[in-house]
């Protein structure tokens, strides 16, 4: 059974969900999600002999929401993971991340390989530092319509999501899934009309896709009772992260690794992502298998294809456990 508690980590309090005993596995959610996105993985991983912990990351759910935008840098986020591992009484752990959780997982392995026994990323491959600050690059490429740039308009996306949180989440989850018409086309969900907002042109399904229940949507909606500003502040650190990670430019993740994504995931056609996927053997020299591509799966990998994702994780983690 999944249990919940608060834990002091890295100067803040994090809400965590946990189940099982054995080697520690930390599951890191993305945007706009919570610990609940891993609901299908808890019992199988615990049954396989692992201690499974999924936090609401800083700025999300019941965890603390620091006011300072700069408190959401990649170094803070990695510090939360390392601090969580140690606060749970462990010296090392397996780290798994989806969406924004994937960059946090990859960077935790990159910056602290001594505490990461193995790393797995879902949807987002290792987003290693490019040659130019990301916000300016996307501003130029998409004429100011890329969602990163929209999210960096003070208060704009915060207010849009707050107007009808449940409807906004429903539209976003559906539009990013493999069930949506034209799924996987980056022009569908990655660009917006800055004047009308990001959600304005997203389809609102009459019925939820089979992988998402009304209860799941209720749970997710409730987790945003404190608003979206904390979660959006992650995007407001993109250029700051580029500056902070300069010392690791060109570095690779040497930790044993796994990468999983859906063939209808818009991230797979995200600018630069196909090239990153081709370079994975170079960027992840201890990649334990070819990238696992899930047919028909959109962006919400572990929710849309829970059985396949869980099986891949159990195989990967069991092999590393020895």
VOPAGU-2260 file (C-alpha; in pm, 1 decimal, decimal comma):
REM VOPAGU-2260
SITE   aa  ch    i         X         Y         Z
SITE  UNK   A    0       0,0       0,0       0,0
SITE  UNK   A    1     125,7     347,9     -87,2
SITE  UNK   A    2     192,9     561,3     220,0
SITE  UNK   A    3     237,5     938,1     236,2
SITE  UNK   A    4     443,7    1169,0     453,0
SITE  UNK   A    5     637,2    1494,5     456,2
SITE  UNK   A    6    1014,2    1499,4     473,2
SITE  UNK   A    7    1270,5    1778,9     521,1
SITE  UNK   A    8    1504,0    1796,2     221,9
SITE  UNK   A    9    1749,4    2059,2     103,3
SITE  UNK   A   10    1594,9    2338,3     309,8
SITE  UNK   A   11    1233,1    2266,4     207,6
SITE  UNK   A   12     962,0    2013,1     286,2
SITE  UNK   A   13     866,3    1757,6      24,0
SITE  UNK   A   14     557,2    1541,0      15,4
SITE  UNK   A   15     648,9    1183,9     -77,6
SITE  UNK   A   16     457,4     867,9    -160,3
SITE  UNK   A   17     634,6     540,4     -82,8
SITE  UNK   A   18     586,1     165,3     -91,8
SITE  UNK   A   19     799,8    -145,7     -59,0
SITE  UNK   A   20    1136,2    -249,0      83,2
SITE  UNK   A   21    1471,5    -301,0     -81,3
SITE  UNK   A   22    1700,6     -88,6    -298,4
SITE  UNK   A   23    1564,9     264,7    -331,7
SITE  UNK   A   24    1400,2     378,1    -657,7
SITE  UNK   A   25    1314,9     748,9    -684,6
SITE  UNK   A   26    1044,6     835,6    -940,7
SITE  UNK   A   27    1038,5    1198,0   -1063,0
SITE  UNK   A   28     725,5    1336,3   -1231,4
SITE  UNK   A   29     702,9    1608,9   -1493,5
SITE  UNK   A   30     475,1    1899,8   -1589,0
SITE  UNK   A   31     186,4    1932,8   -1520,6
SITE  UNK   A   32     181,9    1627,4   -1297,6
SITE  UNK   A   33     247,6    1498,2    -946,3
SITE  UNK   A   34     357,3    1181,9    -767,1
SITE  UNK   A   35      25,7    1033,3    -888,4
SITE  UNK   A   36     158,8     994,9   -1243,6
SITE  UNK   A   37     351,3     689,8   -1114,5
SITE  UNK   A   38      43,0     522,3    -961,6
SITE  UNK   A   39      75,6     214,6   -1186,8
SITE  UNK   A   40     442,4     154,3   -1102,2
SITE  UNK   A   41     430,4     140,1    -721,8
SITE  UNK   A   42     289,3    -206,7    -659,8
SITE  UNK   A   43     482,9    -392,0    -935,0
SITE  UNK   A   44     817,2    -235,5    -840,9
SITE  UNK   A   45     753,8    -302,7    -471,3
SITE  UNK   A   46     659,7    -662,6    -555,6
SITE  UNK   A   47     988,7    -692,6    -746,1
SITE  UNK   A   48    1177,8    -610,1    -427,8
SITE  UNK   A   49    1233,0    -233,5    -445,3
SITE  UNK   A   50    1159,2      57,1    -214,9
SITE  UNK   A   51     967,1     301,8    -434,1
SITE  UNK   A   52     949,5     672,9    -350,9
SITE  UNK   A   53     783,2     941,0    -565,2
SITE  UNK   A   54     793,2    1299,9    -440,1
SITE  UNK   A   55     585,4    1595,6    -539,8
SITE  UNK   A   56     884,7    1793,8    -660,3
SITE  UNK   A   57     937,7    2149,3    -536,2
SITE  UNK   A   58     664,2    2380,8    -657,1
SITE  UNK   A   59     416,9    2094,1    -697,5
SITE  UNK   A   60     137,0    1942,1    -492,6
SITE  UNK   A   61     177,7    1938,3    -117,2
SITE  UNK   A   62     550,3    2011,8    -130,3
SITE  UNK   A   63     687,0    2358,6     -58,6
SITE  UNK   A   64     651,8    2628,4    -325,6
SITE  UNK   A   65     940,7    2874,6    -277,2
SITE  UNK   A   66     857,0    3225,8    -393,2
SITE  UNK   A   67    1197,3    3305,1    -543,9
SITE  UNK   A   68    1206,7    3209,4    -913,6
SITE  UNK   A   69    1579,0    3137,2    -881,8
SITE  UNK   A   70    1500,8    2864,3    -626,0
SITE  UNK   A   71    1392,3    2634,4    -911,5
SITE  UNK   A   72    1725,4    2599,6   -1090,9
SITE  UNK   A   73    1852,2    2259,9   -1201,9
SITE  UNK   A   74    2103,6    2267,9    -915,7
SITE  UNK   A   75    1822,8    2308,4    -663,8
SITE  UNK   A   76    1627,0    2025,2    -825,9
SITE  UNK   A   77    1926,3    1789,4    -829,1
SITE  UNK   A   78    1996,1    1893,7    -470,1
SITE  UNK   A   79    1642,2    1787,6    -377,1
SITE  UNK   A   80    1696,0    1439,8    -523,6
SITE  UNK   A   81    2033,1    1390,8    -355,7
SITE  UNK   A   82    1896,7    1527,5     -27,7
SITE  UNK   A   83    1593,0    1300,7     -50,4
SITE  UNK   A   84    1807,9     991,6    -101,8
SITE  UNK   A   85    2016,4    1077,4     202,4
SITE  UNK   A   86    1715,4    1181,5     414,1
SITE  UNK   A   87    1567,2     837,1     346,5
SITE  UNK   A   88    1878,6     682,7     501,8
SITE  UNK   A   89    2036,6     566,7     176,4
SITE  UNK   A   90    2373,1     642,9      18,5
SITE  UNK   A   91    2258,8     572,6    -337,5
SITE  UNK   A   92    1946,9     501,1    -541,9
SITE  UNK   A   93    1808,1     431,3    -885,6
SITE  UNK   A   94    1658,2     747,9   -1033,7
SITE  UNK   A   95    1379,3     749,7   -1293,0
SITE  UNK   A   96    1224,4    1060,3   -1447,0
SITE  UNK   A   97     952,3    1153,3   -1695,5
SITE  UNK   A   98     911,5    1483,8   -1882,6
SITE  UNK   A   99    1077,9    1751,2   -1661,1
SITE  UNK   A  100    1163,7    1472,5   -1418,1
SITE  UNK   A  101    1387,0    1320,9   -1686,9
SITE  UNK   A  102    1626,6    1619,6   -1708,4
SITE  UNK   A  103    1642,4    1616,5   -1329,2
SITE  UNK   A  104    1723,6    1243,8   -1333,6
SITE  UNK   A  105    1984,3    1281,8   -1611,7
SITE  UNK   A  106    2149,8    1574,8   -1436,4
SITE  UNK   A  107    2150,5    1394,9   -1101,4
SITE  UNK   A  108    2340,4    1110,6   -1267,1
SITE  UNK   A  109    2569,4    1358,6   -1443,7
SITE  UNK   A  110    2649,2    1569,5   -1138,2
SITE  UNK   A  111    2639,7    1301,4    -866,6
SITE  UNK   A  112    2720,2     962,0   -1021,9
SITE  UNK   A  113    2831,2     845,2    -678,5
SITE  UNK   A  114    2468,5     841,4    -556,8
SITE  UNK   A  115    2298,0     709,3    -873,6
SITE  UNK   A  116    2312,3     334,0    -931,8
SITE  UNK   A  117    2118,9     360,8   -1257,0
SITE  UNK   A  118    1915,9     623,6   -1439,1
SITE  UNK   A  119    1612,1     596,2   -1665,6
SITE  UNK   A  120    1446,8     871,9   -1865,4
SITE  UNK   A  121    1097,7     857,1   -2014,8
SITE  UNK   A  122    1005,6    1081,0   -2309,5
SITE  UNK   A  123    1290,1    1332,7   -2271,9
SITE  UNK   A  124    1641,4    1216,8   -2367,9
SITE  UNK   A  125    1949,7    1367,0   -2203,9
SITE  UNK   A  126    1902,6    1742,6   -2268,9
SITE  UNK   A  127    2267,2    1828,2   -2266,4
SITE  UNK   A  128    2375,1    2187,6   -2286,5
SITE  UNK   A  129    2355,5    2342,0   -2631,3
SITE  UNK   A  130    2565,3    2617,2   -2778,8
SITE  UNK   A  131    2313,2    2896,4   -2714,3
SITE  UNK   A  132    2071,2    2999,9   -2436,9
SITE  UNK   A  133    1747,9    2807,8   -2505,5
SITE  UNK   A  134    1488,9    3083,1   -2470,0
SITE  UNK   A  135    1646,4    3308,5   -2731,5
SITE  UNK   A  136    1690,1    3013,8   -2966,8
SITE  UNK   A  137    1321,9    2918,9   -2941,6
SITE  UNK   A  138    1211,0    3280,8   -2962,7
SITE  UNK   A  139    1387,5    3311,0   -3296,4
SITE  UNK   A  140    1282,5    2971,2   -3429,0
SITE  UNK   A  141     911,2    3005,6   -3351,9
SITE  UNK   A  142     864,0    3380,6   -3369,6
SITE  UNK   A  143     782,7    3411,4   -3000,3
SITE  UNK   A  144     505,1    3149,1   -3013,3
SITE  UNK   A  145     692,8    2861,7   -2847,0
SITE  UNK   A  146     540,1    2762,2   -2515,0
SITE  UNK   A  147     866,4    2807,5   -2324,2
SITE  UNK   A  148     862,6    3175,3   -2416,6
SITE  UNK   A  149     493,9    3206,9   -2329,3
SITE  UNK   A  150     557,5    3047,9   -1989,0
SITE  UNK   A  151     824,2    3313,2   -1927,1
SITE  UNK   A  152     571,4    3596,1   -1954,3
SITE  UNK   A  153     519,1    3692,1   -1587,5
SITE  UNK   A  154     180,2    3573,3   -1466,6
SITE  UNK   A  155      33,0    3491,0   -1808,6
SITE  UNK   A  156      28,2    3111,5   -1802,6
SITE  UNK   A  157     -30,0    3116,8   -1425,5
SITE  UNK   A  158    -357,9    3301,5   -1478,8
SITE  UNK   A  159    -461,8    3092,2   -1780,0
SITE  UNK   A  160    -430,2    2763,8   -1591,3
SITE  UNK   A  161    -600,6    2909,0   -1283,4
SITE  UNK   A  162    -917,2    3010,1   -1473,5
SITE  UNK   A  163   -1036,4    2649,8   -1503,9
SITE  UNK   A  164    -767,0    2418,2   -1375,5
SITE  UNK   A  165    -952,7    2093,4   -1436,9
SITE  UNK   A  166   -1047,5    2181,6   -1794,2
SITE  UNK   A  167    -697,1    2303,4   -1870,6
SITE  UNK   A  168    -539,9    1984,5   -1742,4
SITE  UNK   A  169    -792,2    1773,8   -1932,2
SITE  UNK   A  170    -715,2    1951,4   -2260,1
SITE  UNK   A  171    -339,1    1935,2   -2208,1
SITE  UNK   A  172    -330,2    1567,9   -2110,7
SITE  UNK   A  173    -548,1    1471,3   -2405,0
SITE  UNK   A  174    -361,7    1686,4   -2658,1
SITE  UNK   A  175     -26,7    1540,0   -2555,3
SITE  UNK   A  176    -146,5    1179,9   -2560,8
SITE  UNK   A  177    -127,5     922,9   -2836,4
SITE  UNK   A  178    -508,4     932,3   -2857,6
SITE  UNK   A  179    -530,6    1285,9   -2996,7
SITE  UNK   A  180    -568,1    1332,1   -3373,8
SITE  UNK   A  181    -234,8    1429,7   -3523,0
SITE  UNK   A  182     -48,3    1327,7   -3206,8
SITE  UNK   A  183     326,2    1369,1   -3228,5
SITE  UNK   A  184     318,8    1683,5   -3443,5
SITE  UNK   A  185     510,0    1950,9   -3250,4
SITE  UNK   A  186     311,6    2232,3   -3409,0
SITE  UNK   A  187       0,9    2107,4   -3224,5
SITE  UNK   A  188      92,8    2163,3   -2861,7
SITE  UNK   A  189     429,0    2338,8   -2854,4
SITE  UNK   A  190     323,7    2672,4   -2999,4
SITE  UNK   A  191      61,1    2917,9   -2885,7
SITE  UNK   A  192     -94,8    3250,6   -2963,9
SITE  UNK   A  193      60,3    3475,8   -2697,1
SITE  UNK   A  194    -252,5    3690,1   -2693,1
SITE  UNK   A  195    -500,6    3401,9   -2654,3
SITE  UNK   A  196    -295,0    3162,4   -2443,7
SITE  UNK   A  197    -155,6    2811,6   -2473,6
SITE  UNK   A  198    -474,1    2615,7   -2411,0
SITE  UNK   A  199    -704,4    2809,0   -2641,7
SITE  UNK   A  200    -666,0    2588,0   -2948,4
SITE  UNK   A  201    -625,8    2254,7   -2768,4
SITE  UNK   A  202    -905,1    2002,4   -2817,5
SITE  UNK   A  203   -1126,9    1929,1   -2518,1
SITE  UNK   A  204   -1231,2    1562,9   -2542,1
SITE  UNK   A  205   -1591,8    1462,4   -2487,9
SITE  UNK   A  206   -1464,0    1146,2   -2316,5
SITE  UNK   A  207   -1132,4    1089,0   -2141,3
SITE  UNK   A  208    -888,2     847,3   -2305,1
SITE  UNK   A  209    -888,6     498,2   -2157,9
SITE  UNK   A  210    -569,3     549,4   -1955,7
SITE  UNK   A  211    -709,9     849,7   -1764,8
SITE  UNK   A  212   -1009,3     831,1   -1529,8
SITE  UNK   A  213   -1221,9    1108,9   -1384,0
SITE  UNK   A  214   -1075,0    1017,8   -1044,2
SITE  UNK   A  215    -721,7    1057,0   -1181,2
SITE  UNK   A  216    -813,3    1399,8   -1314,6
SITE  UNK   A  217    -969,9    1493,4    -980,5
SITE  UNK   A  218    -649,8    1391,8    -800,5
SITE  UNK   A  219    -431,9    1593,8   -1035,4
SITE  UNK   A  220    -658,1    1899,0   -1019,5
SITE  UNK   A  221    -653,2    1894,6    -639,5
SITE  UNK   A  222    -273,9    1888,4    -642,3
SITE  UNK   A  223    -275,3    2237,8    -798,6
SITE  UNK   A  224    -462,8    2399,9    -511,8
SITE  UNK   A  225    -160,8    2628,9    -462,6
SITE  UNK   A  226    -158,7    2728,8    -827,8
SITE  UNK   A  227      86,1    2676,1   -1112,2
SITE  UNK   A  228     350,7    2938,7   -1042,8
SITE  UNK   A  229     591,3    2698,0    -872,7
SITE  UNK   A  230     568,4    2450,7   -1160,5
SITE  UNK   A  231     605,9    2726,0   -1423,6
SITE  UNK   A  232     911,9    2859,7   -1243,1
SITE  UNK   A  233    1099,9    2553,3   -1367,6
SITE  UNK   A  234    1065,4    2695,8   -1720,1
SITE  UNK   A  235    1170,9    3038,7   -1597,2
SITE  UNK   A  236    1511,3    2892,1   -1513,2
SITE  UNK   A  237    1592,6    2752,3   -1858,0
SITE  UNK   A  238    1848,8    3018,9   -1941,7
SITE  UNK   A  239    1979,8    3020,8   -1584,6
SITE  UNK   A  240    2030,3    2644,1   -1607,7
SITE  UNK   A  241    2224,7    2694,8   -1931,5
SITE  UNK   A  242    2456,3    2933,1   -1745,6
SITE  UNK   A  243    2491,9    2713,8   -1436,7
SITE  UNK   A  244    2578,2    2397,6   -1630,5
SITE  UNK   A  245    2863,0    2553,2   -1830,2
SITE  UNK   A  246    3125,4    2349,8   -1638,1
SITE  UNK   A  247    2964,9    2027,9   -1766,6
SITE  UNK   A  248    2943,8    2129,4   -2131,6
SITE  UNK   A  249    3029,8    1822,1   -2337,5
SITE  UNK   A  250    3011,2    1583,3   -2041,1
SITE  UNK   A  251    2828,9    1249,6   -2070,6
SITE  UNK   A  252    2635,1    1032,3   -1826,0
SITE  UNK   A  253    2846,5     728,4   -1740,9
SITE  UNK   A  254    2583,1     569,7   -1514,0
SITE  UNK   A  255    2393,9     262,8   -1647,2
SITE  UNK   A  256    2098,6     405,6   -1838,6
SITE  UNK   A  257    1762,7     330,3   -1998,9
SITE  UNK   A  258    1554,7     547,5   -2233,4
SITE  UNK   A  259    1187,8     493,0   -2323,6
SITE  UNK   A  260     955,8     700,7   -2541,9
SITE  UNK   A  261     636,4     677,8   -2747,3
SITE  UNK   A  262     633,5     705,0   -3124,7
SITE  UNK   A  263     344,1     955,4   -3098,7
SITE  UNK   A  264     515,3    1166,3   -2832,6
SITE  UNK   A  265     550,2    1524,9   -2949,5
SITE  UNK   A  266     885,7    1538,9   -2768,7
SITE  UNK   A  267    1022,9    1283,9   -3015,2
SITE  UNK   A  268     982,2    1546,1   -3289,6
SITE  UNK   A  269    1077,8    1837,2   -3064,5
SITE  UNK   A  270    1350,9    2058,9   -3220,3
SITE  UNK   A  271    1680,3    1879,2   -3166,3
SITE  UNK   A  272    1534,0    1565,9   -3007,0
SITE  UNK   A  273    1572,7    1329,6   -3306,4
SITE  UNK   A  274    1939,8    1422,0   -3321,8
SITE  UNK   A  275    1979,5    1358,2   -2949,3
SITE  UNK   A  276    1818,0    1015,8   -2981,8
SITE  UNK   A  277    2059,7     925,7   -3261,6
SITE  UNK   A  278    2350,6    1027,6   -3037,6
SITE  UNK   A  279    2237,4     832,3   -2731,3
SITE  UNK   A  280    2515,7     569,4   -2750,6
SITE  UNK   A  281    2762,2     857,7   -2737,8
SITE  UNK   A  282    2580,1    1055,4   -2466,9
SITE  UNK   A  283    2500,1     746,4   -2258,1
SITE  UNK   A  284    2800,5     514,6   -2298,7
SITE  UNK   A  285    2646,2     260,9   -2057,9
SITE  UNK   A  286    2303,7     254,5   -2227,3
SITE  UNK   A  287    2183,4     -97,0   -2143,0
SITE  UNK   A  288    1956,3    -147,9   -2444,0
SITE  UNK   A  289    1842,6      30,8   -2756,6
SITE  UNK   A  290    1580,4     298,1   -2682,1
SITE  UNK   A  291    1245,0     134,5   -2615,9
SITE  UNK   A  292     990,5     284,2   -2857,6
SITE  UNK   A  293     624,5     230,9   -2761,6
SITE  UNK   A  294     392,3     219,8   -3066,4
SITE  UNK   A  295      90,4     446,8   -3041,8
SITE  UNK   A  296     208,3     603,1   -2716,4
SITE  UNK   A  297     204,8     978,2   -2668,6
SITE  UNK   A  298     380,4    1192,5   -2411,9
SITE  UNK   A  299     241,0    1049,9   -2086,2
SITE  UNK   A  300     456,2     739,5   -2112,2
SITE  UNK   A  301     412,4     557,8   -1780,5
SITE  UNK   A  302      41,0     637,8   -1771,3
SITE  UNK   A  303     -46,9     551,7   -2131,7
SITE  UNK   A  304     160,1     231,2   -2140,7
SITE  UNK   A  305     198,5     127,4   -1774,8
SITE  UNK   A  306     257,6    -244,7   -1835,8
SITE  UNK   A  307     533,1    -196,8   -2092,2
SITE  UNK   A  308     704,8      80,3   -1897,1
SITE  UNK   A  309     689,8    -111,4   -1569,8
SITE  UNK   A  310     825,1    -428,5   -1732,0
SITE  UNK   A  311    1116,6    -234,8   -1881,1
SITE  UNK   A  312    1193,9     -72,4   -1547,1
SITE  UNK   A  313    1177,3    -400,3   -1355,2
SITE  UNK   A  314    1410,7    -565,4   -1604,9
SITE  UNK   A  315    1655,9    -273,3   -1597,1
SITE  UNK   A  316    1655,8    -234,3   -1218,8
SITE  UNK   A  317    1675,4    -608,0   -1149,3
SITE  UNK   A  318    1974,0    -644,0   -1377,9
SITE  UNK   A  319    2157,6    -363,9   -1199,0
SITE  UNK   A  320    2062,9    -497,1    -856,2
SITE  UNK   A  321    2239,5    -819,0    -951,9
